[in-house]
Amino acid sequence: MNIGELSRLTGLPVKTIRYYSDVGLVPEAERSRAGYRRYDHASIVRLEFVRTLRELGLDLATIRQVLDRGADLRSVAAAHAEALGAQIRVLRLRRAALRAASRDRLLSGDDLERIAKIAQAGADERQRIVSEFFDSIFSDISDSDESREFTAGMRSVSADLPDEPTDEQVDAWIELAEMLREEDFRARLREMGRRSFAPGASRVVPTDMSEIKWFVELVASAADQGTPSPAAAVDEVMARWAETAGRRDSPELRDEVIAALEGAIEPRAERYWQLMATINGWPPIPSTMHRWAWFLSALKATRDR
C-alpha cells in the first residue's frame, strides 16, 4: 500500500508516517519504480506499536532501542512507569496548591508561591515547619518535669505524608502549615501554656483519661440533646468534677472551671489534631469544642442566676 492508504488505515497523518520512516522507526517495505514509498502488513503492526509507545510517553530514541532489541521492553516499561509516578505525584501536589489558592479571596502572587512550596515540601521541610511552630509556642513556659514531658509528647508527632498521599491528605497538610503560621494562634497557645505550667497553677481540669472520657460523654449528651434543664446537667458534671478534684462543688470551684475552660477552648487546637490524623492516616478525630462551649455557656448562666 502507499503512504496515503497506510494513513487511512491507522489514522495517523501522512507527515507523521513519513517522519517515522525517515528516522528508521517504520521503514517502508519497498519503493515503487517512481520512488514512492510502499508499505505492507508488517509496517502496520510496527507503526501501531510505535504509536502506542509514543502515547505512553516514550521518546523516539528509547522506542528505537526497543524496536532494535537493544532494550528490554519490560525494563523500559517499568522505568517509565516509575517516572510517570513521580510526575503524577508532583502534579497532584500542584493541583492541591491551586485548589487551596482558589479558596483564598485575598491571595497574592507571593501567597501562591508559598502555598506551592508548602504543598511540595519534603519530610524534612514538613518537620522543620512543625518544629519551628513548637519552638515559638514553648519558648517561655516554665521549665518543669511536667512541661518537659508535655512538650516532648507534642514534638514526637510529625506530619508523615505517605509516598502516595490522597488529595485529602495533601489538602490537610496545606491547611495545617498555613494555620501554624497564624500569629494569633501561636499567641493563644503560648498563653495557654503559661497558664497550664505556671508555678502554682490550678489543676481543676482532669488529666485522667477515664475521667475526661466520662466528662466528654456527659457534656455531649446534654449538648446534643438540647436538654431543657442545662442547670441540672451542669450540676451533675460539677458534682463529678468536684469529686475528681478532691474538693466540693462551690462558686469558687465553678469560677476556676470557667477560667480553665475559657483558656482551653480553642477550635484551632482541636483542628490541629484532626489535620494530623488525616495526614498520618489515623482514625478521624470527632469535634468536641462546640460541646465544651455549650457547657461553658451553661456554667456561666448557673453562676449568674
Backbone bond lengths (Angstrom), bond angles and torsions (degrees), N, CA, C in turn:
res aa  C-N    CA-C-N  psi(-1)  N-CA   C-N-CA  omega(-1)  CA-C   N-CA-C  phi
1 M - - - 1.473 - - 1.522 108.59 -
2 N 1.340 115.99 155.72 1.461 118.39 176.72 1.526 110.04 -87.10
3 I 1.308 116.60 176.78 1.458 120.61 -173.30 1.527 111.71 -66.23
4 G 1.338 117.17 -31.30 1.462 119.78 177.82 1.516 111.87 -65.51
5 E 1.335 116.84 -41.83 1.460 121.11 178.74 1.534 110.69 -65.28
6 L 1.340 116.17 -40.36 1.466 120.23 178.09 1.524 110.29 -63.30
7 S 1.307 116.65 -37.11 1.460 120.99 178.53 1.521 110.72 -64.38
8 R 1.342 116.78 -42.95 1.463 119.88 -179.74 1.528 111.72 -66.60
9 L 1.309 116.92 -35.89 1.462 121.05 -178.56 1.533 112.19 -71.22
10 T 1.318 116.48 -36.63 1.478 120.34 -174.47 1.518 112.97 -99.58
11 G 1.333 117.55 -19.13 1.459 119.91 -177.14 1.510 113.45 81.61
12 L 1.326 118.10 3.06 1.465 120.97 178.27 1.525 110.05 -89.40
13 P 1.327 117.60 144.92 1.462 120.30 179.56 1.525 111.53 -63.58
14 V 1.312 115.86 149.00 1.466 121.39 177.01 1.522 110.11 -56.96
15 K 1.309 117.00 -40.18 1.469 121.05 -178.28 1.527 110.99 -59.96
16 T 1.355 116.54 -41.94 1.463 120.73 -179.68 1.523 110.79 -66.52
17 I 1.332 116.62 -43.89 1.469 120.49 179.88 1.524 110.05 -62.60
18 R 1.323 116.06 -42.71 1.466 120.02 179.85 1.527 110.48 -61.15
19 Y 1.349 115.90 -41.26 1.470 119.30 179.32 1.523 110.45 -64.57
20 Y 1.346 117.51 -46.09 1.463 120.62 179.12 1.536 110.87 -59.39
21 S 1.323 116.76 -34.20 1.463 120.49 177.39 1.517 110.71 -69.71
22 D 1.330 116.46 -44.55 1.462 120.58 -177.61 1.527 112.21 -61.96
23 V 1.365 117.33 -34.75 1.476 119.37 -178.64 1.524 111.28 -90.86
24 G 1.329 117.05 1.92 1.453 120.35 173.37 1.505 116.14 88.07
25 L 1.350 118.38 7.75 1.462 119.73 179.54 1.524 111.71 -76.04
26 V 1.349 116.00 -39.49 1.475 121.09 178.71 1.536 107.58 -131.82
27 P 1.314 116.10 76.02 1.477 117.79 -178.52 1.524 111.04 -66.62
28 E 1.331 115.31 147.46 1.464 118.98 177.82 1.528 110.02 -68.60
29 A 1.327 115.50 153.73 1.473 119.63 178.95 1.525 110.65 -70.13
30 E 1.325 115.36 -36.06 1.467 120.13 179.12 1.528 108.73 -165.45
31 R 1.314 114.27 176.39 1.463 121.20 174.17 1.525 108.42 -117.36
32 S 1.334 113.52 143.12 1.455 116.94 176.19 1.534 109.49 -74.02
33 R 1.350 116.71 170.08 1.466 119.74 178.59 1.512 111.76 -58.38
34 A 1.351 114.50 -29.13 1.466 118.49 -179.99 1.531 111.72 -84.72
35 G 1.338 116.15 -0.82 1.463 119.48 177.81 1.516 114.95 91.81
36 Y 1.347 116.96 9.25 1.463 119.66 179.48 1.531 110.43 -82.14
37 R 1.300 114.55 147.14 1.472 120.28 -179.84 1.527 109.30 -71.82
38 R 1.341 114.94 141.09 1.452 121.11 176.26 1.532 108.47 -128.41
39 Y 1.322 115.53 138.78 1.467 120.46 -176.23 1.526 109.47 -125.59
40 D 1.361 115.16 158.46 1.458 120.09 178.86 1.538 110.26 -125.67
41 H 1.342 116.14 -170.22 1.472 120.35 -178.44 1.532 111.57 -60.42
42 A 1.312 117.79 -39.55 1.468 121.16 178.91 1.529 110.57 -60.60
43 S 1.314 117.23 -32.99 1.459 121.35 178.40 1.526 110.49 -64.49
44 I 1.347 115.69 -39.86 1.468 119.58 178.59 1.527 110.40 -62.76
45 V 1.332 116.82 -46.69 1.465 121.26 -179.18 1.526 110.37 -60.19
46 R 1.333 116.43 -46.03 1.468 120.82 -178.48 1.526 110.95 -65.38
47 L 1.334 116.18 -42.20 1.460 120.35 -179.71 1.526 111.16 -63.60
48 E 1.337 117.86 -41.66 1.471 120.83 178.45 1.526 110.50 -63.83
49 F 1.330 116.82 -37.12 1.463 120.83 179.56 1.528 110.16 -66.33
50 V 1.318 116.42 -43.26 1.473 120.46 178.27 1.521 110.34 -61.79
51 R 1.336 115.79 -44.08 1.458 119.00 179.62 1.536 110.94 -60.72
52 T 1.326 117.15 -43.13 1.466 120.58 179.38 1.520 111.03 -60.09
53 L 1.328 116.84 -46.19 1.469 120.08 -179.66 1.527 111.11 -64.53
54 R 1.334 116.65 -37.28 1.466 119.55 178.29 1.520 110.77 -66.34
55 E 1.342 116.99 -40.71 1.463 120.44 178.89 1.527 111.70 -64.51
56 L 1.332 116.32 -27.52 1.461 120.90 176.62 1.523 112.22 -81.91
57 G 1.342 116.50 -3.70 1.453 120.05 173.30 1.510 115.83 98.52
58 L 1.334 119.72 4.17 1.455 120.55 179.21 1.519 110.56 -72.62
59 D 1.317 115.77 142.96 1.461 119.97 178.32 1.530 109.33 -80.49
60 L 1.333 115.83 165.14 1.463 120.39 -174.35 1.523 112.50 -65.04
61 A 1.333 117.72 -35.36 1.465 120.11 -179.87 1.530 110.83 -64.10
62 T 1.338 116.71 -40.50 1.467 120.36 178.58 1.515 110.33 -67.68
63 I 1.335 116.05 -41.11 1.467 120.08 178.70 1.527 110.25 -60.27
64 R 1.343 115.93 -40.66 1.464 119.09 179.21 1.530 110.40 -61.84
65 Q 1.352 116.52 -41.65 1.467 119.65 178.88 1.524 111.23 -62.28
66 V 1.311 116.58 -39.74 1.469 120.17 178.50 1.530 110.47 -65.34
67 L 1.328 116.87 -46.72 1.455 120.85 -177.80 1.520 112.01 -65.80
68 D 1.313 115.85 -34.23 1.466 120.17 -179.83 1.516 112.29 -86.99
69 R 1.374 115.88 5.87 1.463 122.31 179.51 1.529 112.23 64.68
70 G 1.340 115.79 19.08 1.464 118.00 175.94 1.510 111.37 -80.76
71 A 1.322 117.60 -13.49 1.467 121.47 179.37 1.525 108.33 -137.54
72 D 1.315 115.16 142.97 1.461 120.82 178.28 1.520 109.41 -78.44
73 L 1.323 117.18 126.31 1.462 121.05 -176.37 1.520 111.42 -60.55
74 R 1.323 117.50 -35.59 1.466 120.32 -178.71 1.532 110.93 -63.39
75 S 1.336 116.77 -45.91 1.471 119.33 -179.41 1.523 111.00 -69.54
76 V 1.345 116.07 -35.85 1.467 119.42 177.66 1.527 109.97 -64.04
77 A 1.337 116.17 -43.69 1.467 120.24 179.78 1.522 111.24 -63.50
78 A 1.332 117.02 -40.84 1.469 120.49 -179.64 1.518 110.90 -64.46
79 A 1.331 117.09 -44.96 1.461 120.75 -179.92 1.520 111.09 -64.11
80 H 1.336 115.14 -40.49 1.464 118.13 -178.89 1.523 111.15 -70.50
81 A 1.320 116.62 -36.31 1.473 119.96 177.04 1.521 110.30 -61.95
82 E 1.334 117.37 -39.91 1.463 120.60 178.50 1.524 111.11 -65.21
83 A 1.337 115.87 -41.82 1.464 119.64 178.43 1.520 111.20 -63.61
84 L 1.329 116.59 -41.24 1.460 120.30 177.96 1.526 110.70 -64.45
85 G 1.335 116.51 -37.06 1.466 119.97 177.53 1.511 111.64 -59.89
86 A 1.340 116.31 -42.22 1.467 120.08 178.17 1.523 110.71 -64.19
87 Q 1.339 116.12 -41.74 1.465 119.43 178.34 1.526 111.35 -63.63
88 I 1.324 116.18 -39.98 1.466 120.35 179.85 1.519 110.34 -63.31
89 R 1.347 117.42 -42.04 1.463 120.38 179.01 1.522 110.82 -60.97
90 V 1.338 116.34 -43.06 1.466 119.90 179.75 1.525 110.56 -64.75
91 L 1.334 116.14 -43.29 1.462 119.69 179.93 1.524 111.13 -64.27
92 R 1.340 117.12 -38.01 1.463 120.11 178.34 1.526 110.46 -63.06
93 L 1.327 117.08 -40.59 1.461 120.88 179.03 1.520 111.00 -67.74
94 R 1.314 116.48 -39.83 1.475 119.87 177.77 1.521 110.60 -64.22
95 R 1.325 115.65 -41.48 1.463 119.13 178.41 1.525 110.84 -62.70
96 A 1.326 116.90 -40.30 1.460 120.29 178.41 1.520 110.97 -62.88
97 A 1.337 116.86 -40.45 1.465 120.50 178.58 1.523 110.74 -63.04
98 L 1.317 117.06 -44.17 1.463 120.58 178.79 1.525 111.42 -66.20
99 R 1.336 115.96 -36.79 1.460 119.72 178.20 1.525 110.32 -64.35
100 A 1.344 116.29 -41.82 1.466 120.04 177.60 1.524 110.63 -65.75
101 A 1.337 115.76 -40.12 1.460 119.39 -179.89 1.524 111.65 -64.86
102 S 1.335 116.90 -35.24 1.463 120.24 -177.94 1.520 112.29 -66.49
103 R 1.340 117.19 -19.48 1.464 120.53 -179.66 1.528 112.58 -87.68
104 D 1.336 117.60 -6.96 1.460 122.15 -176.56 1.518 109.57 -103.85
105 R 1.324 116.05 110.70 1.469 120.16 -176.80 1.528 112.73 -72.33
106 L 1.328 117.51 -22.65 1.462 121.02 -176.53 1.518 111.93 -104.88
107 L 1.311 117.28 27.69 1.453 122.20 -174.39 1.526 111.30 -71.11
108 S 1.342 115.03 137.18 1.461 121.12 174.06 1.525 108.80 -112.62
109 G 1.339 115.34 174.01 1.459 119.09 177.87 1.512 112.19 -61.18
110 D 1.336 116.88 -39.96 1.467 120.70 178.18 1.518 111.16 -64.64
111 D 1.333 116.36 -37.59 1.465 120.03 178.88 1.531 110.45 -63.37
112 L 1.314 115.85 -42.92 1.461 119.89 -179.38 1.524 110.68 -63.36
113 E 1.320 116.25 -41.38 1.469 119.99 178.62 1.525 110.71 -63.55
114 R 1.334 116.33 -40.75 1.473 120.44 179.53 1.526 110.68 -64.01
115 I 1.330 116.32 -45.52 1.461 120.14 -179.19 1.527 110.53 -63.25
116 A 1.343 116.50 -39.27 1.466 119.79 178.84 1.520 110.77 -62.20
117 K 1.335 116.87 -41.38 1.465 120.16 179.23 1.524 111.05 -67.30
118 I 1.327 116.27 -38.42 1.468 120.08 177.86 1.528 109.98 -62.24
119 A 1.331 116.58 -44.71 1.463 120.78 -177.37 1.523 111.33 -61.08
120 Q 1.336 116.94 -36.35 1.454 120.93 -175.11 1.526 113.14 -97.83
121 A 1.328 117.14 10.20 1.466 120.63 -178.80 1.522 110.84 -63.30
122 G 1.328 115.13 139.71 1.462 120.29 175.35 1.517 110.71 -81.50
123 A 1.336 115.62 -179.43 1.465 120.48 -176.88 1.522 111.74 -60.08
124 D 1.334 117.62 -42.27 1.479 120.61 -178.95 1.528 111.06 -64.23
125 E 1.328 116.15 -41.45 1.463 119.29 -179.12 1.525 110.89 -69.37
126 R 1.335 117.44 -38.24 1.458 119.61 176.71 1.526 110.79 -61.48
127 Q 1.341 115.98 -42.14 1.456 119.49 179.42 1.521 110.90 -66.24
128 R 1.331 116.85 -36.35 1.474 120.13 178.89 1.523 110.56 -63.62
129 I 1.334 117.24 -41.51 1.464 121.13 179.99 1.523 110.50 -62.67
130 V 1.334 116.68 -45.17 1.464 120.50 -179.59 1.528 110.66 -68.22
131 S 1.343 117.63 -41.90 1.471 121.12 -179.14 1.526 111.43 -64.38
132 E 1.322 116.65 -39.42 1.464 120.16 178.72 1.520 110.89 -64.50
133 F 1.325 115.73 -36.61 1.459 120.80 176.86 1.531 110.26 -61.94
134 F 1.324 117.17 -46.92 1.461 120.39 179.58 1.530 111.59 -66.88
135 D 1.335 117.48 -37.23 1.464 120.05 176.41 1.519 110.15 -57.23
136 S 1.332 115.67 -38.12 1.459 120.75 -177.96 1.523 111.94 -69.38
137 I 1.330 117.63 -43.80 1.472 119.09 -172.45 1.526 112.86 -86.45
138 F 1.336 117.58 -19.82 1.464 119.82 -179.25 1.528 113.22 -102.07
139 S 1.322 116.20 7.77 1.467 119.39 -171.66 1.521 113.78 -66.65
140 D 1.325 118.29 -29.94 1.470 118.84 -172.83 1.522 113.69 -125.61
141 I 1.358 117.88 23.16 1.455 117.94 174.68 1.529 108.51 -85.14
142 S 1.316 115.62 155.46 1.465 120.04 -176.49 1.520 110.54 -64.28
143 D 1.334 115.01 145.15 1.457 120.66 -179.15 1.526 109.74 -86.93
144 S 1.313 116.00 114.22 1.466 121.46 178.58 1.509 108.23 -150.00
145 D 1.332 115.46 165.54 1.457 118.67 178.22 1.523 110.93 -58.60
146 E 1.333 115.59 -39.51 1.462 120.26 -178.34 1.520 111.46 -66.22
147 S 1.339 116.47 -44.69 1.458 119.14 -179.07 1.525 111.23 -68.66
148 R 1.337 117.08 -37.52 1.473 119.58 178.34 1.522 110.97 -64.75
149 E 1.319 116.57 -40.13 1.461 120.44 178.35 1.530 110.57 -64.65
150 F 1.339 116.10 -41.02 1.461 120.34 -179.67 1.528 111.14 -65.42
151 T 1.331 117.03 -48.88 1.474 120.07 -177.94 1.523 111.17 -65.55
152 A 1.329 117.19 -36.81 1.468 119.57 178.00 1.522 110.44 -63.87
153 G 1.329 116.46 -40.05 1.455 119.83 178.31 1.517 112.27 -64.35
154 M 1.331 116.37 -41.14 1.463 120.02 178.78 1.529 111.10 -65.62
155 R 1.310 117.07 -42.75 1.467 120.86 -177.80 1.528 112.75 -70.94
156 S 1.318 116.48 -19.86 1.467 118.97 -176.84 1.525 112.61 -73.16
157 V 1.321 117.03 -13.68 1.469 120.91 -179.03 1.525 108.91 -95.49
158 S 1.310 116.39 120.62 1.462 120.65 -179.20 1.520 110.49 -113.78
159 A 1.320 115.03 162.21 1.465 121.42 178.48 1.528 108.32 -88.97
160 D 1.319 116.64 90.64 1.464 122.08 -173.40 1.525 111.29 -98.13
161 L 1.311 116.04 84.17 1.463 119.35 174.55 1.527 109.40 -67.76
162 P 1.322 118.82 136.53 1.473 120.19 176.16 1.522 110.82 -70.52
163 D 1.330 115.71 168.21 1.468 119.92 178.94 1.525 111.50 -61.91
164 E 1.321 116.16 -30.70 1.472 120.61 179.14 1.530 108.57 -120.22
165 P 1.337 117.93 73.35 1.467 119.61 -176.40 1.517 111.70 -69.91
166 T 1.320 115.52 149.82 1.457 120.75 173.84 1.526 109.14 -78.19
167 D 1.318 116.11 165.86 1.465 119.79 175.83 1.532 110.33 -58.15
168 E 1.321 116.48 -39.87 1.462 120.75 -179.46 1.519 111.14 -62.36
169 Q 1.337 117.52 -39.43 1.458 120.71 179.97 1.526 111.83 -68.57
170 V 1.323 116.60 -40.83 1.465 119.49 178.17 1.525 110.32 -66.17
171 D 1.337 116.69 -43.05 1.468 119.97 177.10 1.523 110.90 -59.38
172 A 1.340 116.59 -40.70 1.465 120.75 -179.70 1.525 110.47 -64.78
173 W 1.330 117.31 -40.53 1.468 120.01 179.82 1.528 110.94 -64.26
174 I 1.326 117.17 -44.23 1.467 119.91 179.28 1.520 110.16 -61.98
175 E 1.332 117.31 -45.33 1.470 120.42 178.82 1.527 111.04 -61.21
176 L 1.325 116.98 -42.33 1.465 120.50 -179.94 1.519 110.91 -63.22
177 A 1.324 117.08 -49.07 1.460 120.39 -178.31 1.527 111.71 -60.99
178 E 1.317 117.10 -39.59 1.461 120.48 177.69 1.532 110.83 -67.26
179 M 1.325 117.05 -39.39 1.463 120.37 179.75 1.522 111.24 -65.59
180 L 1.334 117.14 -36.49 1.462 120.56 -179.02 1.524 112.01 -67.97
181 R 1.330 117.26 -16.13 1.465 121.09 178.11 1.527 112.48 -82.68
182 E 1.330 117.79 -16.31 1.459 121.18 -173.08 1.528 110.37 -70.09
183 E 1.315 116.38 117.26 1.460 120.28 -175.43 1.518 112.16 -68.27
184 D 1.333 118.05 -34.11 1.466 118.55 178.67 1.531 110.95 -67.69
185 F 1.329 117.76 -31.58 1.465 121.35 175.29 1.521 109.85 -66.93
186 R 1.327 116.61 -43.73 1.464 120.23 178.51 1.533 110.71 -62.45
187 A 1.324 115.77 -43.55 1.470 119.37 179.84 1.519 110.71 -62.76
188 R 1.308 116.35 -39.22 1.464 120.72 179.17 1.528 111.01 -62.42
189 L 1.324 117.00 -44.69 1.458 120.65 -179.63 1.539 111.64 -70.05
190 R 1.333 116.45 -33.88 1.476 118.48 176.11 1.521 110.65 -62.23
191 E 1.331 115.56 -41.82 1.465 119.67 179.15 1.525 110.49 -66.79
192 M 1.323 117.63 -40.15 1.460 120.54 177.59 1.530 110.37 -62.26
193 G 1.323 116.90 -39.46 1.462 120.52 178.76 1.511 112.50 -66.57
194 R 1.332 115.80 -41.51 1.477 119.04 179.05 1.525 110.44 -62.70
195 R 1.333 116.10 -41.64 1.471 119.40 -179.67 1.527 111.52 -66.31
196 S 1.323 115.38 -39.57 1.466 119.14 -174.78 1.519 112.54 -72.87
197 F 1.333 117.48 -34.83 1.457 119.85 -171.67 1.527 113.44 -115.57
198 A 1.329 115.91 12.11 1.470 118.39 175.87 1.526 109.04 -67.11
199 P 1.343 117.59 145.89 1.468 119.76 177.86 1.527 110.79 -56.20
200 G 1.314 116.17 129.18 1.459 120.89 179.08 1.508 113.88 78.00
201 A 1.342 117.84 12.91 1.465 120.07 -179.45 1.521 110.33 -62.29
202 S 1.342 115.37 139.99 1.464 120.51 179.85 1.527 110.12 -69.12
203 R 1.332 116.91 137.24 1.464 121.76 -179.33 1.529 109.38 -111.31
204 V 1.324 116.09 65.08 1.461 118.94 -179.40 1.520 112.19 -87.96
205 V 1.338 117.44 -14.96 1.459 120.22 178.54 1.520 108.28 -85.71
206 P 1.337 118.96 126.37 1.463 120.77 -177.55 1.522 111.57 -64.36
207 T 1.320 116.11 145.56 1.466 121.25 177.84 1.514 112.51 -111.62
208 D 1.344 117.09 -15.89 1.451 120.49 178.14 1.526 109.94 -72.16
209 M 1.341 117.11 126.72 1.460 120.94 -173.07 1.524 112.72 -62.67
210 S 1.331 117.96 -34.59 1.459 119.55 179.26 1.520 110.84 -65.81
211 E 1.339 116.40 -37.75 1.469 119.85 177.88 1.521 110.48 -69.94
212 I 1.319 117.08 -41.54 1.467 120.40 179.14 1.525 109.61 -59.85
213 K 1.337 116.14 -43.26 1.462 120.12 179.50 1.529 110.49 -62.20
214 W 1.323 116.51 -40.54 1.459 120.19 179.73 1.518 110.78 -63.25
215 F 1.341 116.73 -45.79 1.465 120.64 179.83 1.525 110.99 -62.22
216 V 1.333 116.35 -45.04 1.463 120.29 -178.87 1.524 110.23 -59.83
217 E 1.322 116.81 -44.92 1.469 120.10 -179.42 1.518 111.85 -64.09
218 L 1.336 116.80 -41.45 1.458 119.39 -179.01 1.525 111.09 -68.64
219 V 1.312 116.65 -45.86 1.469 120.53 179.27 1.526 109.64 -63.99
220 A 1.345 117.27 -41.59 1.458 120.53 179.68 1.517 110.85 -61.36
221 S 1.323 116.24 -42.75 1.458 120.05 -179.50 1.519 111.10 -60.75
222 A 1.328 116.13 -45.26 1.462 120.06 -179.31 1.531 111.58 -68.31
223 A 1.329 116.33 -43.25 1.468 120.04 -176.99 1.521 111.57 -68.57
224 D 1.332 117.02 -44.25 1.459 120.32 -175.18 1.522 112.50 -73.07
225 Q 1.317 117.22 -29.47 1.463 120.27 -179.30 1.516 112.26 -85.86
226 G 1.341 116.47 -8.13 1.452 118.87 -179.79 1.512 111.76 58.49
227 T 1.333 116.05 48.56 1.452 121.33 -175.07 1.529 111.85 -52.81
228 P 1.351 118.03 135.63 1.468 120.15 -179.53 1.525 112.11 -71.13
229 S 1.314 116.94 -12.11 1.457 120.03 -179.87 1.523 110.57 -126.16
230 P 1.342 116.85 75.97 1.465 118.60 -179.63 1.526 112.29 -60.66
231 A 1.347 116.68 -27.67 1.465 119.08 -179.74 1.524 110.82 -61.54
232 A 1.339 117.17 -38.25 1.462 120.31 178.99 1.521 110.62 -65.45
233 A 1.324 116.65 -40.99 1.463 119.90 178.15 1.520 110.94 -65.09
234 V 1.334 116.48 -40.19 1.464 120.62 177.89 1.525 110.30 -62.78
235 D 1.329 116.46 -44.21 1.471 120.04 179.92 1.529 110.88 -60.66
236 E 1.336 116.69 -40.32 1.464 119.94 -179.49 1.522 111.08 -66.47
237 V 1.334 115.72 -44.72 1.470 119.14 179.69 1.519 110.57 -64.70
238 M 1.337 116.81 -44.41 1.468 119.62 -176.69 1.530 111.98 -68.61
239 A 1.321 117.55 -31.07 1.471 119.31 176.27 1.522 109.91 -62.71
240 R 1.330 116.33 -43.38 1.464 120.45 178.73 1.530 109.92 -70.51
241 W 1.322 115.77 -37.87 1.463 120.23 -179.38 1.535 109.97 -62.16
242 A 1.328 115.83 -45.27 1.467 120.32 -179.88 1.527 110.51 -62.93
243 E 1.330 115.93 -41.68 1.470 120.26 179.07 1.525 110.30 -60.84
244 T 1.327 116.67 -43.77 1.456 121.17 -179.53 1.528 111.44 -64.18
245 A 1.338 116.09 -38.45 1.466 120.98 -178.98 1.520 112.41 -81.09
246 G 1.339 117.62 -4.78 1.459 120.35 -178.45 1.518 112.56 69.52
247 R 1.317 115.65 33.28 1.465 121.01 -179.31 1.524 108.44 -133.36
248 R 1.320 115.52 -178.56 1.454 119.28 175.40 1.521 108.89 -107.27
249 D 1.334 114.98 150.49 1.461 119.37 178.00 1.521 108.58 -66.64
250 S 1.309 116.43 124.97 1.461 121.38 -176.26 1.520 108.71 -152.91
251 P 1.351 116.93 164.52 1.463 119.02 175.89 1.525 112.12 -57.72
252 E 1.342 117.00 -34.70 1.464 120.44 -179.11 1.539 110.40 -66.18
253 L 1.348 115.80 -44.09 1.458 118.93 178.99 1.526 110.43 -64.56
254 R 1.309 116.81 -40.59 1.464 119.48 -179.94 1.525 111.07 -64.45
255 D 1.327 116.77 -37.86 1.461 119.22 176.24 1.528 110.97 -62.75
256 E 1.327 116.22 -39.17 1.464 119.92 178.27 1.524 111.11 -65.88
257 V 1.324 116.46 -40.57 1.463 120.40 178.68 1.525 110.25 -65.66
258 I 1.325 116.55 -40.73 1.470 120.46 177.36 1.521 109.98 -59.24
259 A 1.333 116.17 -47.39 1.467 119.95 -179.63 1.526 110.88 -62.67
260 A 1.343 116.06 -40.47 1.468 120.03 -179.66 1.522 111.17 -65.15
261 L 1.334 117.07 -43.21 1.459 120.23 -179.32 1.528 111.29 -69.11
262 E 1.316 116.91 -38.15 1.473 119.32 177.69 1.529 110.74 -60.93
263 G 1.322 115.74 -33.41 1.462 119.00 178.31 1.514 113.50 -81.53
264 A 1.333 116.65 -21.36 1.468 119.91 -173.37 1.521 114.03 -99.68
265 I 1.331 117.90 -22.96 1.464 119.76 -177.08 1.526 108.83 -78.32
266 E 1.316 115.94 104.65 1.469 122.76 179.47 1.531 107.59 -143.27
267 P 1.334 117.09 100.55 1.469 120.21 -176.50 1.524 113.78 -54.08
268 R 1.334 117.39 -32.77 1.459 118.67 -178.69 1.523 112.41 -69.25
269 A 1.341 117.01 -29.68 1.467 119.37 176.01 1.528 109.92 -64.80
270 E 1.322 116.05 -41.79 1.459 119.81 176.24 1.524 110.53 -66.63
271 R 1.325 116.45 -40.30 1.454 120.58 179.56 1.532 111.01 -62.33
272 Y 1.325 117.27 -33.73 1.459 122.13 177.11 1.531 109.78 -54.05
273 W 1.338 116.60 -49.81 1.460 120.26 -177.53 1.525 111.94 -71.54
274 Q 1.320 116.89 -32.02 1.463 119.11 176.65 1.529 110.58 -65.49
275 L 1.332 116.40 -41.14 1.466 120.18 178.40 1.521 111.05 -68.07
276 M 1.332 116.67 -40.76 1.463 120.06 176.67 1.530 110.55 -60.08
277 A 1.322 116.57 -39.26 1.464 120.28 179.06 1.526 110.63 -62.78
278 T 1.324 117.02 -42.85 1.458 120.67 179.18 1.523 110.59 -64.87
279 I 1.327 116.76 -47.00 1.461 121.64 -178.15 1.526 111.38 -60.33
280 N 1.321 116.63 -43.66 1.459 121.37 -174.58 1.525 113.76 -90.17
281 G 1.335 116.51 -0.02 1.455 119.00 178.13 1.513 114.01 74.84
282 W 1.341 117.80 26.30 1.466 121.30 176.86 1.529 109.30 -81.46
283 P 1.329 116.98 168.21 1.471 119.51 172.80 1.536 109.63 -61.32
284 P 1.315 117.54 147.45 1.475 120.17 -179.85 1.518 111.65 -59.13
285 I 1.330 115.39 145.07 1.466 121.70 178.31 1.527 108.00 -102.73
286 P 1.313 118.38 116.26 1.474 120.05 -177.84 1.519 111.18 -70.02
287 S 1.308 115.94 154.93 1.458 121.25 179.21 1.529 110.59 -82.55
288 T 1.332 116.59 135.35 1.471 121.55 178.15 1.525 112.22 -126.99
289 M 1.326 117.47 -9.67 1.463 119.95 -174.47 1.525 112.04 -59.39
290 H 1.331 117.00 -38.26 1.458 119.04 -178.56 1.527 111.08 -64.73
291 R 1.329 117.30 -29.19 1.463 120.37 178.37 1.528 110.65 -73.50
292 W 1.333 116.13 -41.40 1.463 118.52 178.37 1.532 110.55 -67.75
293 A 1.330 117.37 -32.32 1.467 119.89 175.63 1.531 109.85 -64.72
294 W 1.347 115.96 -38.71 1.464 119.69 176.15 1.528 110.39 -62.21
295 F 1.332 116.76 -45.69 1.455 120.14 -178.61 1.531 110.77 -64.19
296 L 1.343 117.34 -40.41 1.460 120.41 179.06 1.529 110.24 -61.30
297 S 1.337 115.84 -43.68 1.459 119.65 179.26 1.524 110.81 -62.45
298 A 1.354 116.62 -43.40 1.460 120.52 179.66 1.537 110.84 -66.27
299 L 1.326 116.80 -38.36 1.461 120.53 179.68 1.525 110.74 -65.20
300 K 1.307 117.43 -41.11 1.463 120.73 177.43 1.529 109.90 -63.43
301 A 1.347 117.37 -39.88 1.459 121.51 -178.61 1.523 110.29 -63.24
302 T 1.350 117.23 -39.57 1.468 118.94 179.47 1.527 111.75 -69.92
303 R 1.311 116.12 -30.08 1.465 119.17 178.60 1.527 110.49 -68.85
304 D 1.333 116.41 -34.17 1.453 120.48 -175.29 1.522 113.47 -88.60
305 R 1.308 116.39 -4.36 1.483 117.11 -176.08 1.525 111.27 -75.04
